[in-house]
Amino acid sequence: MARLPIDQMRPVPPPASPIVEATLGLLHQKVRAALDAHLADGGTGFGDFAFAGLGCNLTQQDLAAVEQALLDTGHRFDWSAAISLAERPEAYKGGDADGGAVVFEHPEAVTGEADAQGRALAGQGDNVVRHDANITGTARYIRTNERVLAYLTEGVPQGTIAIIDDSGGTLTAPIIEQFAGILCAGGTVRSHLGILSREYGIPCFMNAKLSGIRDGDTVEMEATAAPRTTEDYQSATERTGRVWIVGETA
């Protein structure tokens, strides 16, 4: 079977998740088969095959066949949030994969006692965009497809500040525009979820380090905080917005 340029590349650890590795392997098989056919028909090499439009494009039918092959071998597609939890469990301490009594307890969360306004500091995150005012709403952990499907059917409760594991935004994309705010435990302001929140004008903290927030708590996001810039990440400059649990006045 023909060799592809990617075969000469040294693999960079760690490998992707098993489902991604399996998908890439099957796609490579499809391209190799097309290249074999091209060479058998008198083609001169990978260059003219790839860059002259000689049939190496994968079709919708090819991708459907790859998906079916994965399912036939017993693979099941994981929600991206489940992958995040498996890869970075330290970021989600106190959480559970079933979305039950979830309370993140990040060891680097900055916390404090309630102030005169009844706000107890419960963490911080990288602000995506500075807004004109802070945002207050109800914290709701959104970590399972069951909760997303319920919100798709019944609607997201007004004033929901979603607490999310995964920076890709795959799990919550169908309902993201209904959120009042977003606190994401991973990623940077340039992650997919950060970009989506910016487009929808939703206050959002990425890389949020939270502690003690329970599902249903009233929380306030310091959406007026300065956003974290590319230069801040490059220079390891900390620039965060605060998150408070809002309760009775002290």
C-alpha positions in Angstrom: 0.0 0.0 0.0 1.2 3.5 -0.8 2.9 5.6 1.9 1.7 9.1 2.8 3.9 12.0 3.9 2.4 11.8 7.4 4.1 8.3 7.7 7.5 10.1 7.8 6.5 12.3 10.7 7.5 11.4 14.2 4.5 11.0 16.4 4.1 13.6 19.1 3.0 12.3 22.5 0.5 12.1 24.1 -1.7 10.4 21.5 -5.2 11.6 20.9 -8.2 9.9 22.5 -8.9 6.4 21.2 -11.9 7.5 19.2 -9.8 10.2 17.4 -7.0 7.8 16.8 -9.4 5.3 15.3 -11.0 7.9 13.1 -7.7 9.1 11.8 -6.5 5.6 11.1 -9.6 4.8 9.0 -9.4 8.1 7.1 -5.7 7.4 6.3 -6.8 4.0 4.9 -9.3 5.8 2.6 -6.6 8.2 1.3 -4.1 5.4 0.9 -6.5 3.4 -1.2 -7.2 6.4 -3.4 -3.5 7.0 -3.8 -2.9 3.3 -4.8 -5.6 3.6 -7.4 -4.0 6.9 -8.7 -0.5 5.3 -9.0 -1.9 2.2 -10.7 -3.5 4.5 -13.2 -0.1 6.0 -14.1 0.2 8.8 -11.5 3.6 10.0 -10.7 3.3 10.5 -6.9 1.6 12.0 -3.9 2.2 15.6 -5.1 0.1 15.5 -8.3 -2.4 13.3 -6.4 -2.9 15.8 -3.6 -2.4 19.1 -5.3 -3.9 18.7 -8.8 -7.4 17.6 -7.7 -7.0 14.0 -8.9 -9.6 12.4 -6.6 -8.1 12.4 -3.1 -11.0 14.4 -1.7 -13.0 12.5 0.9 -16.7 12.4 0.1 -19.7 12.4 2.4 -20.1 8.7 1.6 -16.5 8.1 2.7 -17.0 9.8 6.1 -20.3 7.9 6.6 -18.4 4.6 5.9 -15.8 5.6 8.5 -18.4 6.4 11.1 -20.2 3.1 10.5 -16.9 1.2 10.7 -16.3 2.7 14.1 -19.7 1.8 15.3 -19.5 -1.7 14.0 -16.3 -2.3 16.1 -18.1 -1.2 19.3 -16.8 2.3 19.5 -19.2 4.9 20.9 -18.8 8.7 20.5 -18.0 10.4 23.8 -19.2 13.9 24.6 -16.1 16.2 24.6 -16.8 17.1 28.3 -16.3 13.5 29.3 -12.9 13.5 27.5 -11.9 16.7 29.4 -12.8 15.1 32.7 -10.7 12.0 31.9 -7.7 14.0 30.7 -7.6 16.8 33.4 -9.3 15.4 36.5 -7.5 17.8 38.8 -9.4 20.7 37.2 -12.8 19.2 38.1 -12.2 17.9 41.7 -15.5 17.3 43.5 -17.3 16.7 40.2 -18.9 13.5 39.1 -19.4 12.3 35.5 -23.1 11.7 36.0 -23.8 15.4 36.8 -25.3 14.7 40.3 -24.3 16.7 43.4 -21.4 18.6 41.7 -19.2 21.1 43.5 -15.9 22.0 41.9 -13.1 22.4 44.4 -10.1 23.7 42.5 -7.0 23.9 44.7 -6.0 27.3 43.1 -9.4 29.0 43.5 -9.2 32.3 45.4 -11.9 32.3 48.1 -13.0 34.5 50.9 -15.7 35.2 53.5 -18.8 37.2 52.6 -18.4 40.9 52.3 -20.8 43.7 53.3 -22.8 43.0 50.1 -23.2 39.3 51.0 -20.8 38.1 48.4 -18.4 35.3 49.2 -15.4 35.0 46.8 -15.5 31.6 45.1 -12.9 31.7 42.4 -11.7 33.4 39.3 -11.3 33.0 35.6 -9.9 34.5 32.4 -12.4 37.1 31.1 -13.1 36.8 27.4 -14.5 40.3 26.8 -15.0 43.2 29.2 -18.7 44.1 29.6 -20.3 47.2 31.0 -21.6 45.6 34.1 -21.1 42.5 36.2 -23.6 39.6 35.7 -25.6 37.9 38.4 -27.5 34.6 37.8 -28.1 31.0 38.9 -25.2 28.6 38.7 -26.1 25.4 36.8 -23.6 22.6 36.1 -24.0 21.4 32.5 -21.9 18.3 32.2 -24.2 15.6 30.7 -26.1 15.1 27.4 -29.2 14.4 29.5 -29.2 17.9 30.9 -28.6 19.5 27.5 -31.4 17.5 26.0 -33.8 18.5 28.8 -32.9 22.2 28.2 -33.4 21.7 24.5 -36.9 20.4 25.2 -37.9 22.7 28.0 -35.7 25.7 27.5 -32.8 27.0 29.6 -34.0 28.7 32.8 -33.7 32.4 32.6 -30.6 33.8 34.2 -28.6 30.6 34.0 -24.8 30.9 34.5 -23.5 27.7 33.0 -20.6 25.9 34.6 -19.0 23.8 31.9 -16.0 21.4 31.9 -15.0 21.6 28.3 -13.5 24.5 26.3 -14.6 23.1 22.9 -18.2 24.0 23.4 -19.5 20.8 21.7 -21.7 19.8 24.5 -23.5 23.1 25.0 -23.4 24.5 21.4 -27.2 23.9 20.8 -28.2 26.0 23.9 -25.3 28.4 24.4 -27.3 31.5 23.2 -29.7 31.0 26.1 -27.0 31.4 28.8 -26.7 34.6 30.8 -23.1 33.8 31.6 -20.5 31.0 31.2 -17.8 29.7 33.6 -15.6 27.1 31.9 -13.0 25.0 33.8 -10.6 24.7 30.9 -9.2 26.5 27.8 -8.2 30.0 27.0 -10.0 33.1 25.7 -9.2 31.9 22.2 -10.8 28.4 22.7 -13.9 27.5 20.7 -16.2 28.2 23.6 -14.6 31.6 24.2 -15.1 32.5 20.5 -18.7 31.4 20.6 -19.4 33.4 23.8 -17.8 36.5 22.2 -20.0 36.1 19.1 -23.2 35.8 21.2 -22.2 38.6 23.5 -22.3 36.3 26.6 -20.1 37.1 29.6 -17.6 34.2 29.8 -14.6 33.2 32.0 -12.3 30.5 30.6 -9.8 28.5 32.7 -12.2 29.2 35.7 -10.9 28.0 39.0 -13.9 27.6 41.2 -14.6 26.4 44.8 -17.8 25.7 46.7 -20.4 26.7 44.1 -23.4 24.4 44.2 -26.0 23.9 41.5 -28.7 26.5 42.1 -26.5 29.0 43.9 -26.7 32.7 43.0 -23.4 33.8 41.6 -21.9 37.0 40.3 -19.3 37.2 37.6 -16.9 40.2 37.4 -17.6 40.7 33.7 -16.2 44.3 34.0 -12.7 42.8 34.6 -10.0 43.4 32.0 -9.9 40.6 29.5 -6.8 38.4 29.3 -4.8 39.1 26.2 -2.5 37.0 24.0 0.4 38.9 25.4 -0.7 38.0 28.9 -0.6 34.3 28.1 2.8 34.6 26.4 4.3 36.4 29.4 2.4 34.3 32.0 0.7 37.5 33.3 -2.3 36.7 35.5 -5.3 38.8 34.7 -8.6 37.4 36.1 -12.2 38.2 36.8 -13.6 37.2 40.2 -16.6 35.0 40.9 -18.7 35.4 44.0 -21.5 33.4 45.7 -24.2 35.8 46.5 -26.1 35.3 49.8 -27.4 37.2 52.8 -25.7 40.5 53.7 -23.1 40.0 56.4 
